[in-house]
Amino acid sequence: MVDLHSQYMTMKEEVDGAIRQVIGESSFIKGKSVKEFAVSFAAYNNVKKVITCGNGTDALQIALMALDLQKGNEIIVPTHTYFATAEVIALLGLTPVLVDVDPDTFNIDVQQVEEKITKATKVIIPVHLYGQCADMENLLRIAQQHDIKIIEDTAQALGATYTFSDDTTRKAGTMGYIGTTSFFPTKNLGCFGDGGAILVNDEALGEKINMIANHGQRIKYHHEIIGCNSRLDTIQAAILQVKLAYLDEAIAKRQKVAQVYTNGLKEVEGIEIPQGTSFSTHSYHQYTIKINKGDRDVVKSKLLEKGIPSLIYYPVPVHLQKAYQQYGYKKGDFPIAEKLQKTILSLPIHPELPEDQQLYIIDTLTEIIKNA
């Protein structure tokens, strides 16, 4: 699905040099590269403060912890997402309120969000799934009307740009009250292990989040609040600093790969290509199609027989996960997500994917669908 070794080889000298420098300095925790990357990442996204942390799940948990929410407070989140988005809500004793998604963009259904708001609703978590932003302008309008905070889960859409109706633009993860992201190796900006970050424009909030991620302390051994231990290692920060300089180029290459897929598959009956929006660019963390002819799982198996990997993001929506049965959701509650569970399929996509391999994938998939 991704070729991390080929990606590494394109910047090997710089990455190796960055790692050697950290080893030479031997400051593996909270070394200077962590602060340097946080500053660079904030500048790239045009936000006031970035707080790095251990991973994307920690980023979401810490963001919720910073809001001083109480038991019974409701958090609206899409059911079609990676489980971590919903997991942290339950972990903190908050009440998850699930909603369905748009069948074309796969992102949170804004109308359902508005319908599910109660006096207990405190947060909306839109997930910018597969690489493009949710309808943030309308979500922000709703949030403002009801005095609700928005935490953006932008782990898959880092680098995407949102254009508002007044033509102003913002990066994914910088429009809500808090933005969170992951640096898992397969992400558009990935390190060589785990990593995450939180993006804010409020300096006081940023300071509080920084304390939470650091055992609730502002000064060492003086713990003002209950926090946790979540940090980005210095070596990972140094690697990310190198890779950040190539992020826009990598996204452009992903978009080029996506266009080849689109050109080759758009006329194939039984395949529905990804749908874009007028308000967001697409960073193509995933190129996700819908198989509307034949059995998706059979198609997936036949692709693998031909040496072509593919994945399903995600095969079980949150409301049907065993861990979430305590909240009373059942099959049939969210028909769009349940249909996507049976039809979506993500094809290999990464900046280093050769066009001849893409054409092989397109030809093979087309033949499989025609015979389905």
BAVO-347742 format. One record per residue (C-alpha): residue in three letters; residue number from 1; x negated, y negated, z. Coordinates in steps of 0.2 Angstrom, whole numbers, plus 2048, in hexadecimal, padded with zeros to 3 digits. Layout:
% BAVO-347742
<atom r="ALA" k="NUM" xx="X" yy="Y" zz="Z"/>
...
% end
This chain:
% BAVO-347742
<atom r="MET" k="1" xx="800" yy="800" zz="800"/>
<atom r="VAL" k="2" xx="7F1" yy="7F4" zz="803"/>
<atom r="ASP" k="3" xx="7DF" yy="7F6" zz="800"/>
<atom r="LEU" k="4" xx="7D6" yy="7EF" zz="80F"/>
<atom r="HIS" k="5" xx="7C5" yy="7F5" zz="80A"/>
<atom r="SER" k="6" xx="7C6" yy="7EC" zz="7F9"/>
<atom r="GLN" k="7" xx="7CC" yy="7DC" zz="802"/>
<atom r="TYR" k="8" xx="7BD" yy="7DD" zz="80E"/>
<atom r="MET" k="9" xx="7B0" yy="7DF" zz="7FF"/>
<atom r="THR" k="10" xx="7B6" yy="7CF" zz="7F8"/>
<atom r="MET" k="11" xx="7B0" yy="7C6" zz="807"/>
<atom r="LYS" k="12" xx="7A4" yy="7D2" zz="80F"/>
<atom r="GLU" k="13" xx="795" yy="7C7" zz="811"/>
<atom r="GLU" k="14" xx="79F" yy="7B9" zz="81A"/>
<atom r="VAL" k="15" xx="7A8" yy="7C6" zz="825"/>
<atom r="ASP" k="16" xx="799" yy="7CF" zz="829"/>
<atom r="GLY" k="17" xx="790" yy="7BF" zz="82D"/>
<atom r="ALA" k="18" xx="79E" yy="7B9" zz="839"/>
<atom r="ILE" k="19" xx="79E" yy="7CA" zz="842"/>
<atom r="ARG" k="20" xx="78B" yy="7C9" zz="844"/>
<atom r="GLN" k="21" xx="78C" yy="7B7" zz="84B"/>
<atom r="VAL" k="22" xx="799" yy="7BD" zz="858"/>
<atom r="ILE" k="23" xx="78E" yy="7CC" zz="85D"/>
<atom r="GLY" k="24" xx="77F" yy="7C1" zz="85E"/>
<atom r="GLU" k="25" xx="788" yy="7B4" zz="86A"/>
<atom r="SER" k="26" xx="78F" yy="7C3" zz="873"/>
<atom r="SER" k="27" xx="79F" yy="7B9" zz="879"/>
<atom r="PHE" k="28" xx="7AC" yy="7C6" zz="874"/>
<atom r="ILE" k="29" xx="7BA" yy="7BF" zz="87E"/>
<atom r="LYS" k="30" xx="7BF" yy="7AD" zz="87C"/>
<atom r="GLY" k="31" xx="7B0" yy="7A9" zz="871"/>
<atom r="LYS" k="32" xx="7AE" yy="799" zz="867"/>
<atom r="SER" k="33" xx="7B5" yy="7A1" zz="858"/>
<atom r="VAL" k="34" xx="7C6" yy="7A3" zz="860"/>
<atom r="LYS" k="35" xx="7C8" yy="791" zz="863"/>
<atom r="GLU" k="36" xx="7C1" yy="78D" zz="851"/>
<atom r="PHE" k="37" xx="7CE" yy="798" zz="849"/>
<atom r="ALA" k="38" xx="7DC" yy="791" zz="853"/>
<atom r="VAL" k="39" xx="7D8" yy="780" zz="84E"/>
<atom r="SER" k="40" xx="7D6" yy="785" zz="83B"/>
<atom r="PHE" k="41" xx="7E6" yy="78F" zz="83C"/>
<atom r="ALA" k="42" xx="7EF" yy="780" zz="843"/>
<atom r="ALA" k="43" xx="7E8" yy="775" zz="835"/>
<atom r="TYR" k="44" xx="7ED" yy="781" zz="828"/>
<atom r="ASN" k="45" xx="7FF" yy="782" zz="82E"/>
<atom r="ASN" k="46" xx="800" yy="76F" zz="833"/>
<atom r="VAL" k="47" xx="805" yy="772" zz="845"/>
<atom r="LYS" k="48" xx="7FE" yy="76A" zz="855"/>
<atom r="LYS" k="49" xx="7F9" yy="77A" zz="85E"/>
<atom r="VAL" k="50" xx="7F6" yy="78C" zz="85B"/>
<atom r="ILE" k="51" xx="7F4" yy="799" zz="869"/>
<atom r="THR" k="52" xx="7EC" yy="7A9" zz="864"/>
<atom r="CYS" k="53" xx="7F1" yy="7B9" zz="86D"/>
<atom r="GLY" k="54" xx="7EF" yy="7CC" zz="86C"/>
<atom r="ASN" k="55" xx="7FC" yy="7D0" zz="85E"/>
<atom r="GLY" k="56" xx="80C" yy="7CB" zz="856"/>
<atom r="THR" k="57" xx="817" yy="7D4" zz="863"/>
<atom r="ASP" k="58" xx="80E" yy="7CB" zz="871"/>
<atom r="ALA" k="59" xx="811" yy="7BA" zz="868"/>
<atom r="LEU" k="60" xx="824" yy="7BD" zz="868"/>
<atom r="GLN" k="61" xx="824" yy="7C2" zz="87A"/>
<atom r="ILE" k="62" xx="81A" yy="7B4" zz="880"/>
<atom r="ALA" k="63" xx="824" yy="7A8" zz="875"/>
<atom r="LEU" k="64" xx="834" yy="7AE" zz="87E"/>
<atom r="MET" k="65" xx="82C" yy="7AD" zz="88F"/>
<atom r="ALA" k="66" xx="827" yy="79B" zz="88C"/>
<atom r="LEU" k="67" xx="83A" yy="796" zz="88B"/>
<atom r="ASP" k="68" xx="83E" yy="79C" zz="89D"/>
<atom r="LEU" k="69" xx="84D" yy="7A6" zz="898"/>
<atom r="GLN" k="70" xx="858" yy="7AE" zz="8A4"/>
<atom r="LYS" k="71" xx="860" yy="7C0" zz="8A5"/>
<atom r="GLY" k="72" xx="870" yy="7BF" zz="89A"/>
<atom r="ASN" k="73" xx="869" yy="7B2" zz="88E"/>
<atom r="GLU" k="74" xx="86D" yy="7B8" zz="87C"/>
<atom r="ILE" k="75" xx="860" yy="7B8" zz="86E"/>
<atom r="ILE" k="76" xx="866" yy="7BA" zz="85C"/>
<atom r="VAL" k="77" xx="85B" yy="7C5" zz="851"/>
<atom r="PRO" k="78" xx="85E" yy="7CE" zz="840"/>
<atom r="THR" k="79" xx="861" yy="7E1" zz="841"/>
<atom r="HIS" k="80" xx="856" yy="7E3" zz="831"/>
<atom r="THR" k="81" xx="845" yy="7E0" zz="838"/>
<atom r="TYR" k="82" xx="836" yy="7E9" zz="840"/>
<atom r="PHE" k="83" xx="83B" yy="7EF" zz="851"/>
<atom r="ALA" k="84" xx="82E" yy="7E4" zz="85B"/>
<atom r="THR" k="85" xx="839" yy="7D4" zz="857"/>
<atom r="ALA" k="86" xx="847" yy="7DC" zz="861"/>
<atom r="GLU" k="87" xx="83D" yy="7E5" zz="86D"/>
<atom r="VAL" k="88" xx="836" yy="7D6" zz="876"/>
<atom r="ILE" k="89" xx="848" yy="7D0" zz="879"/>
<atom r="ALA" k="90" xx="84C" yy="7E0" zz="883"/>
<atom r="LEU" k="91" xx="83B" yy="7E1" zz="88B"/>
<atom r="LEU" k="92" xx="83E" yy="7D0" zz="893"/>
<atom r="GLY" k="93" xx="850" yy="7D5" zz="899"/>
<atom r="LEU" k="94" xx="859" yy="7C9" zz="88D"/>
<atom r="THR" k="95" xx="868" yy="7CE" zz="882"/>
<atom r="PRO" k="96" xx="865" yy="7D1" zz="870"/>
<atom r="VAL" k="97" xx="873" yy="7CC" zz="864"/>
<atom r="LEU" k="98" xx="870" yy="7D4" zz="853"/>
<atom r="VAL" k="99" xx="876" yy="7CD" zz="843"/>
<atom r="ASP" k="100" xx="876" yy="7D4" zz="831"/>
<atom r="VAL" k="101" xx="86B" yy="7CD" zz="823"/>
<atom r="ASP" k="102" xx="86D" yy="7C6" zz="812"/>
<atom r="PRO" k="103" xx="86E" yy="7D4" zz="805"/>
<atom r="ASP" k="104" xx="863" yy="7CA" zz="7F8"/>
<atom r="THR" k="105" xx="855" yy="7C2" zz="803"/>
<atom r="PHE" k="106" xx="856" yy="7CF" zz="811"/>
<atom r="ASN" k="107" xx="855" yy="7C0" zz="81E"/>
<atom r="ILE" k="108" xx="861" yy="7BC" zz="82C"/>
<atom r="ASP" k="109" xx="873" yy="7B8" zz="827"/>
<atom r="VAL" k="110" xx="875" yy="7A6" zz="82C"/>
<atom r="GLN" k="111" xx="888" yy="7A7" zz="82D"/>
<atom r="GLN" k="112" xx="888" yy="7B6" zz="839"/>
<atom r="VAL" k="113" xx="87B" yy="7AD" zz="844"/>
<atom r="GLU" k="114" xx="888" yy="79E" zz="845"/>
<atom r="GLU" k="115" xx="896" yy="7AA" zz="849"/>
<atom r="LYS" k="116" xx="88C" yy="7B3" zz="857"/>
<atom r="ILE" k="117" xx="888" yy="7A4" zz="861"/>
<atom r="THR" k="118" xx="88F" yy="7A3" zz="873"/>
<atom r="LYS" k="119" xx="88B" yy="798" zz="882"/>
<atom r="ALA" k="120" xx="87E" yy="7A5" zz="887"/>
<atom r="THR" k="121" xx="874" yy="7A4" zz="876"/>
<atom r="LYS" k="122" xx="863" yy="79C" zz="879"/>
<atom r="VAL" k="123" xx="858" yy="7A1" zz="86B"/>
<atom r="ILE" k="124" xx="859" yy="7A6" zz="858"/>
<atom r="ILE" k="125" xx="84B" yy="7B1" zz="851"/>
<atom r="PRO" k="126" xx="84B" yy="7B0" zz="83E"/>
<atom r="VAL" k="127" xx="83F" yy="7BD" zz="837"/>
<atom r="HIS" k="128" xx="837" yy="7B7" zz="826"/>
<atom r="LEU" k="129" xx="838" yy="7C8" zz="81F"/>
<atom r="TYR" k="130" xx="82D" yy="7CF" zz="811"/>
<atom r="GLY" k="131" xx="825" yy="7BE" zz="80E"/>
<atom r="GLN" k="132" xx="832" yy="7B1" zz="80C"/>
<atom r="CYS" k="133" xx="83A" yy="7A5" zz="818"/>
<atom r="ALA" k="134" xx="84C" yy="7A7" zz="81F"/>
<atom r="ASP" k="135" xx="858" yy="798" zz="81C"/>
<atom r="MET" k="136" xx="850" yy="78D" zz="829"/>
<atom r="GLU" k="137" xx="859" yy="77D" zz="825"/>
<atom r="ASN" k="138" xx="86A" yy="784" zz="829"/>
<atom r="LEU" k="139" xx="863" yy="78E" zz="838"/>
<atom r="LEU" k="140" xx="85B" yy="77E" zz="83F"/>
<atom r="ARG" k="141" xx="86B" yy="775" zz="83C"/>
<atom r="ILE" k="142" xx="875" yy="782" zz="846"/>
<atom r="ALA" k="143" xx="867" yy="782" zz="854"/>
<atom r="GLN" k="144" xx="868" yy="770" zz="856"/>
<atom r="GLN" k="145" xx="87B" yy="76F" zz="857"/>
<atom r="HIS" k="146" xx="87B" yy="77C" zz="865"/>
<atom r="ASP" k="147" xx="86B" yy="778" zz="86E"/>
<atom r="ILE" k="148" xx="862" yy="788" zz="869"/>
<atom r="LYS" k="149" xx="850" yy="78B" zz="867"/>
<atom r="ILE" k="150" xx="849" yy="794" zz="857"/>
<atom r="ILE" k="151" xx="83A" yy="7A0" zz="858"/>
<atom r="GLU" k="152" xx="834" yy="7A4" zz="847"/>
<atom r="ASP" k="153" xx="82D" yy="7B6" zz="844"/>
<atom r="THR" k="154" xx="822" yy="7B2" zz="836"/>
<atom r="ALA" k="155" xx="816" yy="7C1" zz="836"/>
<atom r="GLN" k="156" xx="81B" yy="7C6" zz="824"/>
<atom r="ALA" k="157" xx="81C" yy="7B4" zz="81C"/>
<atom r="LEU" k="158" xx="80D" yy="7AC" zz="822"/>
<atom r="GLY" k="159" xx="808" yy="79F" zz="815"/>
<atom r="ALA" k="160" xx="819" yy="79D" zz="80D"/>
<atom r="THR" k="161" xx="820" yy="78C" zz="80B"/>
<atom r="TYR" k="162" xx="832" yy="786" zz="80F"/>
<atom r="THR" k="163" xx="839" yy="777" zz="806"/>
<atom r="PHE" k="164" xx="847" yy="76D" zz="80E"/>
<atom r="SER" k="165" xx="855" yy="764" zz="805"/>
<atom r="ASP" k="166" xx="84C" yy="754" zz="807"/>
<atom r="ASP" k="167" xx="83D" yy="75C" zz="7FE"/>
<atom r="THR" k="168" xx="832" yy="75C" zz="80E"/>
<atom r="THR" k="169" xx="828" yy="76C" zz="810"/>
<atom r="ARG" k="170" xx="823" yy="777" zz="81F"/>
<atom r="LYS" k="171" xx="819" yy="787" zz="821"/>
<atom r="ALA" k="172" xx="822" yy="796" zz="827"/>
<atom r="GLY" k="173" xx="820" yy="797" zz="83A"/>
<atom r="THR" k="174" xx="820" yy="784" zz="83C"/>
<atom r="MET" k="175" xx="832" yy="77F" zz="83B"/>
<atom r="GLY" k="176" xx="839" yy="786" zz="84B"/>
<atom r="TYR" k="177" xx="835" yy="782" zz="85D"/>
<atom r="ILE" k="178" xx="828" yy="790" zz="85D"/>
<atom r="GLY" k="179" xx="821" yy="79B" zz="84F"/>
<atom r="THR" k="180" xx="818" yy="7AC" zz="851"/>
<atom r="THR" k="181" xx="80E" yy="7B6" zz="846"/>
<atom r="SER" k="182" xx="803" yy="7C6" zz="845"/>
<atom r="PHE" k="183" xx="7F2" yy="7C9" zz="83E"/>
<atom r="PHE" k="184" xx="7F4" yy="7DC" zz="83C"/>
<atom r="PRO" k="185" xx="7E8" yy="7E2" zz="82F"/>
<atom r="THR" k="186" xx="7F5" yy="7E4" zz="821"/>
<atom r="LYS" k="187" xx="7FC" yy="7D3" zz="823"/>
<atom r="ASN" k="188" xx="7F9" yy="7C5" zz="817"/>
<atom r="LEU" k="189" xx="7EC" yy="7BE" zz="823"/>
<atom r="GLY" k="190" xx="7E6" yy="7CE" zz="82D"/>
<atom r="CYS" k="191" xx="7D8" yy="7D1" zz="838"/>
<atom r="PHE" k="192" xx="7CE" yy="7E1" zz="83B"/>
<atom r="GLY" k="193" xx="7D9" yy="7E6" zz="84A"/>
<atom r="ASP" k="194" xx="7E7" yy="7DE" zz="853"/>
<atom r="GLY" k="195" xx="7EB" yy="7CC" zz="855"/>
<atom r="GLY" k="196" xx="7F8" yy="7BF" zz="855"/>
<atom r="ALA" k="197" xx="7FC" yy="7AD" zz="858"/>
<atom r="ILE" k="198" xx="809" yy="7A0" zz="85D"/>
<atom r="LEU" k="199" xx="80C" yy="790" zz="855"/>
<atom r="VAL" k="200" xx="814" yy="780" zz="85D"/>
<atom r="ASN" k="201" xx="815" yy="76E" zz="85B"/>
<atom r="ASP" k="202" xx="818" yy="769" zz="86D"/>
<atom r="GLU" k="203" xx="808" yy="767" zz="876"/>
<atom r="ALA" k="204" xx="810" yy="76B" zz="888"/>
<atom r="LEU" k="205" xx="818" yy="77A" zz="881"/>
<atom r="GLY" k="206" xx="808" yy="780" zz="879"/>
<atom r="GLU" k="207" xx="7FF" yy="77E" zz="88A"/>
<atom r="LYS" k="208" xx="80C" yy="788" zz="892"/>
<atom r="ILE" k="209" xx="80B" yy="796" zz="885"/>
<atom r="ASN" k="210" xx="7F8" yy="796" zz="887"/>
<atom r="MET" k="211" xx="7FA" yy="798" zz="89A"/>
<atom r="ILE" k="212" xx="806" yy="7A7" zz="898"/>
<atom r="ALA" k="213" xx="7FA" yy="7B0" zz="88C"/>
<atom r="ASN" k="214" xx="7ED" yy="7AD" zz="899"/>
<atom r="HIS" k="215" xx="7F4" yy="7B5" zz="8A9"/>
<atom r="GLY" k="216" xx="7FE" yy="7A5" zz="8AC"/>
<atom r="GLN" k="217" xx="7EE" yy="79B" zz="8B0"/>
<atom r="ARG" k="218" xx="7E8" yy="78A" zz="8AA"/>
<atom r="ILE" k="219" xx="7D8" yy="78B" zz="8B5"/>
<atom r="LYS" k="220" xx="7D0" yy="79C" zz="8B8"/>
<atom r="TYR" k="221" xx="7D6" yy="7A5" zz="8C7"/>
<atom r="HIS" k="222" xx="7E4" yy="798" zz="8CA"/>
<atom r="HIS" k="223" xx="7F5" yy="7A0" zz="8C4"/>
<atom r="GLU" k="224" xx="803" yy="794" zz="8C2"/>
<atom r="ILE" k="225" xx="80F" yy="79F" zz="8BA"/>
<atom r="ILE" k="226" xx="812" yy="7B1" zz="8B6"/>
<atom r="GLY" k="227" xx="80A" yy="7B5" zz="8A5"/>
<atom r="CYS" k="228" xx="801" yy="7C3" zz="89C"/>
<atom r="ASN" k="229" xx="7F1" yy="7C8" zz="895"/>
<atom r="SER" k="230" xx="7F1" yy="7C6" zz="882"/>
<atom r="ARG" k="231" xx="7E2" yy="7BF" zz="878"/>
<atom r="LEU" k="232" xx="7DA" yy="7C0" zz="867"/>
<atom r="ASP" k="233" xx="7C8" yy="7C7" zz="868"/>
<atom r="THR" k="234" xx="7BA" yy="7BC" zz="862"/>
<atom r="ILE" k="235" xx="7B5" yy="7C8" zz="854"/>
<atom r="GLN" k="236" xx="7C7" yy="7C8" zz="84D"/>
<atom r="ALA" k="237" xx="7C8" yy="7B5" zz="84E"/>
<atom r="ALA" k="238" xx="7B7" yy="7B4" zz="844"/>
<atom r="ILE" k="239" xx="7BE" yy="7C0" zz="837"/>
<atom r="LEU" k="240" xx="7CE" yy="7B6" zz="836"/>
<atom r="GLN" k="241" xx="7C5" yy="7A5" zz="834"/>
<atom r="VAL" k="242" xx="7BC" yy="7AD" zz="825"/>
<atom r="LYS" k="243" xx="7CC" yy="7B4" zz="81D"/>
<atom r="LEU" k="244" xx="7D6" yy="7A4" zz="820"/>
<atom r="ALA" k="245" xx="7CC" yy="79B" zz="813"/>
<atom r="TYR" k="246" xx="7D2" yy="7A8" zz="806"/>
<atom r="LEU" k="247" xx="7E5" yy="7A9" zz="80C"/>
<atom r="ASP" k="248" xx="7EC" yy="79E" zz="7FF"/>
<atom r="GLU" k="249" xx="7E2" yy="7A7" zz="7F1"/>
<atom r="ALA" k="250" xx="7E8" yy="7B8" zz="7F8"/>
<atom r="ILE" k="251" xx="7FA" yy="7B2" zz="7F8"/>
<atom r="ALA" k="252" xx="7F9" yy="7AC" zz="7E6"/>
<atom r="LYS" k="253" xx="7F2" yy="7BD" zz="7E1"/>
<atom r="ARG" k="254" xx="800" yy="7C5" zz="7EA"/>
<atom r="GLN" k="255" xx="80C" yy="7BA" zz="7E0"/>
<atom r="LYS" k="256" xx="804" yy="7BF" zz="7D0"/>
<atom r="VAL" k="257" xx="806" yy="7D2" zz="7D4"/>
<atom r="ALA" k="258" xx="818" yy="7CF" zz="7D9"/>
<atom r="GLN" k="259" xx="81B" yy="7C6" zz="7C8"/>
<atom r="VAL" k="260" xx="814" yy="7D5" zz="7BE"/>
<atom r="TYR" k="261" xx="820" yy="7E1" zz="7C8"/>
<atom r="THR" k="262" xx="82E" yy="7D5" zz="7C5"/>
<atom r="ASN" k="263" xx="82B" yy="7D4" zz="7B2"/>
<atom r="GLY" k="264" xx="829" yy="7E7" zz="7B1"/>
<atom r="LEU" k="265" xx="838" yy="7EC" zz="7BC"/>
<atom r="LYS" k="266" xx="845" yy="7DE" zz="7B9"/>
<atom r="GLU" k="267" xx="84E" yy="7E7" zz="7AA"/>
<atom r="VAL" k="268" xx="84E" yy="7F8" zz="7B2"/>
<atom r="GLU" k="269" xx="860" yy="7FE" zz="7B6"/>
<atom r="GLY" k="270" xx="861" yy="804" zz="7C7"/>
<atom r="ILE" k="271" xx="853" yy="7F9" zz="7CF"/>
<atom r="GLU" k="272" xx="856" yy="7E9" zz="7D7"/>
<atom r="ILE" k="273" xx="847" yy="7DE" zz="7D8"/>
<atom r="PRO" k="274" xx="844" yy="7D2" zz="7E7"/>
<atom r="GLN" k="275" xx="84E" yy="7C2" zz="7E7"/>
<atom r="GLY" k="276" xx="846" yy="7B1" zz="7EA"/>
<atom r="THR" k="277" xx="84E" yy="7A1" zz="7F1"/>
<atom r="SER" k="278" xx="84E" yy="78F" zz="7EC"/>
<atom r="PHE" k="279" xx="847" yy="78A" zz="7FD"/>
<atom r="SER" k="280" xx="838" yy="796" zz="800"/>
<atom r="THR" k="281" xx="829" yy="79C" zz="7F7"/>
<atom r="HIS" k="282" xx="825" yy="7AE" zz="7F9"/>
<atom r="SER" k="283" xx="815" yy="7B4" zz="800"/>
<atom r="TYR" k="284" xx="819" yy="7C6" zz="7FB"/>
<atom r="HIS" k="285" xx="813" yy="7CF" zz="80B"/>
<atom r="GLN" k="286" xx="81E" yy="7DD" zz="803"/>
<atom r="TYR" k="287" xx="826" yy="7DF" zz="7F2"/>
<atom r="THR" k="288" xx="836" yy="7E7" zz="7F7"/>
<atom r="ILE" k="289" xx="842" yy="7EE" zz="7EA"/>
<atom r="LYS" k="290" xx="853" yy="7F6" zz="7EB"/>
<atom r="ILE" k="291" xx="856" yy="807" zz="7E3"/>
<atom r="ASN" k="292" xx="868" yy="807" zz="7DD"/>
<atom r="LYS" k="293" xx="868" yy="817" zz="7D3"/>
<atom r="GLY" k="294" xx="864" yy="828" zz="7DA"/>
<atom r="ASP" k="295" xx="85D" yy="82C" zz="7EB"/>
<atom r="ARG" k="296" xx="850" yy="820" zz="7F2"/>
<atom r="ASP" k="297" xx="848" yy="82D" zz="7FC"/>
<atom r="VAL" k="298" xx="846" yy="838" zz="7EC"/>
<atom r="VAL" k="299" xx="83F" yy="82A" zz="7E2"/>
<atom r="LYS" k="300" xx="832" yy="827" zz="7F0"/>
<atom r="SER" k="301" xx="82D" yy="839" zz="7F0"/>
<atom r="LYS" k="302" xx="82B" yy="839" zz="7DD"/>
<atom r="LEU" k="303" xx="820" yy="82A" zz="7DE"/>
<atom r="LEU" k="304" xx="815" yy="832" zz="7EB"/>
<atom r="GLU" k="305" xx="814" yy="842" zz="7E0"/>
<atom r="LYS" k="306" xx="80C" yy="836" zz="7D3"/>
<atom r="GLY" k="307" xx="800" yy="82F" zz="7DF"/>
<atom r="ILE" k="308" xx="80A" yy="81F" zz="7E3"/>
<atom r="PRO" k="309" xx="80D" yy="81A" zz="7F5"/>
<atom r="SER" k="310" xx="81D" yy="811" zz="7FA"/>
<atom r="LEU" k="311" xx="825" yy="80C" zz="80B"/>
<atom r="ILE" k="312" xx="835" yy="808" zz="812"/>
<atom r="TYR" k="313" xx="836" yy="7F8" zz="81D"/>
<atom r="TYR" k="314" xx="840" yy="7FD" zz="827"/>
<atom r="PRO" k="315" xx="849" yy="80E" zz="827"/>
<atom r="VAL" k="316" xx="853" yy="80C" zz="836"/>
<atom r="PRO" k="317" xx="85B" yy="7FB" zz="83B"/>
<atom r="VAL" k="318" xx="859" yy="7F5" zz="84D"/>
<atom r="HIS" k="319" xx="86C" yy="7F8" zz="851"/>
<atom r="LEU" k="320" xx="86A" yy="80B" zz="84D"/>
<atom r="GLN" k="321" xx="859" yy="80D" zz="857"/>
<atom r="LYS" k="322" xx="85B" yy="819" zz="865"/>
<atom r="ALA" k="323" xx="853" yy="80C" zz="871"/>
<atom r="TYR" k="324" xx="860" yy="7FF" zz="86D"/>
<atom r="GLN" k="325" xx="870" yy="80A" zz="86F"/>
<atom r="GLN" k="326" xx="872" yy="803" zz="881"/>
<atom r="TYR" k="327" xx="878" yy="7F3" zz="879"/>
<atom r="GLY" k="328" xx="888" yy="7FC" zz="871"/>
<atom r="TYR" k="329" xx="884" yy="7FA" zz="85F"/>
<atom r="LYS" k="330" xx="889" yy="808" zz="853"/>
<atom r="LYS" k="331" xx="889" yy="80D" zz="841"/>
<atom r="GLY" k="332" xx="893" yy="802" zz="836"/>
<atom r="ASP" k="333" xx="890" yy="7F2" zz="840"/>
<atom r="PHE" k="334" xx="884" yy="7EB" zz="833"/>
<atom r="PRO" k="335" xx="888" yy="7F2" zz="822"/>
<atom r="ILE" k="336" xx="87B" yy="7E8" zz="818"/>
<atom r="ALA" k="337" xx="86C" yy="7ED" zz="823"/>
<atom r="GLU" k="338" xx="873" yy="7FF" zz="822"/>
<atom r="LYS" k="339" xx="874" yy="7FF" zz="80F"/>
<atom r="LEU" k="340" xx="862" yy="7F8" zz="80E"/>
<atom r="GLN" k="341" xx="85C" yy="806" zz="819"/>
<atom r="LYS" k="342" xx="861" yy="812" zz="80B"/>
<atom r="THR" k="343" xx="85C" yy="808" zz="7FC"/>
<atom r="ILE" k="344" xx="84C" yy="7FD" zz="7FF"/>
<atom r="LEU" k="345" xx="83B" yy="802" zz="7FA"/>
<atom r="SER" k="346" xx="82B" yy="7F8" zz="7FB"/>
<atom r="LEU" k="347" xx="81E" yy="7FB" zz="7EE"/>
<atom r="PRO" k="348" xx="80B" yy="7F9" zz="7F0"/>
<atom r="ILE" k="349" xx="806" yy="7E6" zz="7F0"/>
<atom r="HIS" k="350" xx="7F5" yy="7DE" zz="7F4"/>
<atom r="PRO" k="351" xx="7EA" yy="7D1" zz="7EC"/>
<atom r="GLU" k="352" xx="7DE" yy="7DF" zz="7E6"/>
<atom r="LEU" k="353" xx="7EB" yy="7E9" zz="7DD"/>
<atom r="PRO" k="354" xx="7E5" yy="7EC" zz="7CB"/>
<atom r="GLU" k="355" xx="7F2" yy="7E8" zz="7BD"/>
<atom r="ASP" k="356" xx="7EF" yy="7F9" zz="7B5"/>
<atom r="GLN" k="357" xx="7F4" yy="801" zz="7C6"/>
<atom r="GLN" k="358" xx="804" yy="7F6" zz="7C6"/>
<atom r="LEU" k="359" xx="808" yy="7FB" zz="7B5"/>
<atom r="TYR" k="360" xx="807" yy="80D" zz="7B9"/>
<atom r="ILE" k="361" xx="812" yy="80B" zz="7C8"/>
<atom r="ILE" k="362" xx="81F" yy="801" zz="7BD"/>
<atom r="ASP" k="363" xx="81F" yy="80F" zz="7B0"/>
<atom r="THR" k="364" xx="820" yy="81D" zz="7BC"/>
<atom r="LEU" k="365" xx="82E" yy="815" zz="7C6"/>
<atom r="THR" k="366" xx="838" yy="811" zz="7B6"/>
<atom r="GLU" k="367" xx="837" yy="822" zz="7B0"/>
<atom r="ILE" k="368" xx="83C" yy="829" zz="7C1"/>
<atom r="ILE" k="369" xx="84B" yy="81D" zz="7C2"/>
<atom r="LYS" k="370" xx="850" yy="821" zz="7B0"/>
<atom r="ASN" k="371" xx="851" yy="834" zz="7B4"/>
<atom r="ALA" k="372" xx="859" yy="832" zz="7C5"/>
% end
